[in-house]
Amino acid sequence: MSTPPTATFTVLVTRPAADAAVWAEQLRAHGLAAQALPLIDIAPVLAPSDLRACWQQLTEYAALVFVSGNAVDHFFAGAGLAWPEAVRCLAPGPGTGRKLRACGVPASCIDEPAPDAPQFDSESLWQVIGQRPWAHRRVLVVRGRSQGEQASSGRDWLMQKLEQAQAQVDAIAVYERRAPQWSEAQLGAMARACGDGSLWLLSSSQALAHLPAGLDLSRARALATHPRIAQAARKAGFLQVFESRPTLPEVIASIKSELHD
């Protein structure tokens, strides 16, 4: 049973809708007032036939990099085969690793940062896999794209590191990040949250790009789950930005510490 909320402010969970609802429920279960207010909408971009074709070519790759839990969800929506044990799965954090295991990938096939790693990101994953012999091995990066892009954007840091190690790197976008269609009630909640002491929980820099125009963030507060997200929040105009590792216990501890300051 949930404990009664003890927070004197509301935590706005800005993750995509499904994740935001789960996080808001978990925060409320720990006595915090929380509301799901997604700043990102996630939609598939590949036809089922294209996903099946990807699965039929899995054994051509030494490893697949799944950039997020959403990448796992949308790639495995086309699963029709058992995971080939010769193919490694690379995950930037434990949330993505859990989703891979839930989809049937053996734990022995998954590489991810340690649970106590300072951050869960590409840099932490590279600390685990960077010394391996990648030369002439094929790697597929399973990722998302922003709305309007026709393909995966750019050559991100991890892809560059793999290429520098002489791997042959391909990328495929399996989902698209879009700005949600907000209701009038949600738009009103955002406007109020800019000045009523609410705490915006930010887990993606992309979410900040979707903030409605005209919001006055000069009195708004945010808790960011990565230094790069914190930097983007400050640039967007948030008055106060705090940082936390992205695990639920540490997010809760960071929020509760704000109650006592």
Secondary structure, DSSP 4 states (H G I P E B T S, - for coil): -PPPP--SS-EEE-S-HHHHHHHHHHHHHTT--EEE--S-EEEE-S-HHHHHHHHHTGGG-SEEEE-SHHHHHHHHTT--SPPPTTSEEE-SSHHHHHHHHHTT--GGGEE---TT-S--SHHHHHHHHTTS--TT-EEEEEEEEETT-SS--S--HHHHHHHHTT-EEEEEEEEEEE-----HHHHHHHHHHTTSS-EEEE--HHHHHTSPTT---TT-EEEESSHHHHHHHHHHT-SEEEE--SSHHHHHHHHHHHHT-
